[in-house]
Amino acid sequence: MPVSVEAHFKLRRPCENCPFRKQGAIELAPGRLAGIIDGLVTDDCSTFHCHKTVHNEGTGGEWDDEGNYVASGQESMCAGAMVYLEKIGRPTVGMRLGRVFGIYHPDRLLASFDDVIDPTTFSE
């Protein structure tokens, strides 16, 4: 299946149980959210897919025999992750390129800024 860049940036607000939400976030293993954030910040060529597009028959990929996720190319980047990265001024390379090519519009995320964890108050 071909990669859809538009689909990658289509989400405009975090899911109701997005791990980046201040309230109602899905419970993750201790240190997992910090690890996701660290991975996004230290490798700005990476992404973090929305769990609802990963675990979805229409957009999700598959798991190989070793338990590794093989993306379908139809997943979307987590809106909570995008908001968090915009808050700290560290958008990924993909987000920056999307902005240049008119595919990613950070202003569409502004309404969700108050719903997403703040870097100064984040703790697991």
N, C-alpha and C positions, 0 to 999 in steps of 0.2 A: 504494500500500500504506500503511495507517495506521501511524503511529509507535507503537512499543511502549516505553513508559517502563520497564516491568519488564525487557524484553530489554536495555535500555541498561545496567542495573546488575546483570545476572545473573552476570557472571564473578566468581569468588572468588579466583582465583590467576593469576599471570602465566603466559602460554604458555611452553613450554620455551625458545623463542628470542625472548622479549619483549625489546625494546630497553632496557627498564628493569631487566633482570636483571643481577646482579653477575657471574654466570658463564653462559656459553652464549648470550649476547645475539646477535641478528642483527647483522651488520656493516652500519652505516649510513655514508653519506658524512660526511666530517669536518664537524663543527659541526651536523649534523642533529639529534642528540638534544638538544643545548643549545638549538637553535631550537624544538624541540617543547616543551621545558620552559618556555622564555621565553614562547612563545605561550600556554600554559596559565596561567602566572602573571600575565602582563600583561593577558590578556583572560579573566577568570574566567567569562565567559558561553560560552566555547568548550568543546570536548571533544576527545579524541583517541581515535579508534576502534581497537579491536583489529584488527590486520592479518588475523587469521584470520576475522573476521566481515565484513571489507571484501572480501577475495578469496575469496568463498564464493558459490556459485550460489544457495543458499537464503536468505542474509541480505544479501548485498552489493548495492550499487547499480550504477550504470553510469558510464562515462566519456563525456563529451560530445565534440564535434568539436574543441574547443580543448584537450582533455586534462585537463579539470577533473572531479573526482569528484562525482557527484550521488548523495547518500545515498539509500538505500531506506527508512530509518526503522527497519530491523530490526537495524542494527549494534549492537554492545555497546561500551561504553567500555572501554578498555584497563585491565585490572586492575593492571598495573604502574604506569601513570600514576596511578590512584587511590591506590595505596599510597604512591607518591612524594609526591603532593600532601598526603596525610594526614600523612606524616612531617614535612613542612615547615609544617604547619598552614595550608595554603592550598587547601582543597577548592573546586571550582568552584561556581558558583551552582546548577547542576543537582544536584551532590552534596548541597549544603546543603538544597535544596528536597526532594530525595529522602529525606533524613533526616527532615525535618519531616513528610512525608506517609507515612512508614513504608515506602518503596520501596527506599531505599538504607540498608544497615546496615554501617557501617565496621568493626564488630567481626568481621564475616565475613572480613575481609582480614588480620586480625592474624597468622595462621599464615604469611603470606608476607612479613612485614616484613623478616626477615633475608635474604631472597632478592633484595630490590630495592636498587638503588644508594642510598647515603646522600648527602645534600646536602653534607656536609662533606668527603667523599672523592671526589665525582664529578669526573671529568676525562675529556675525550675525547682 
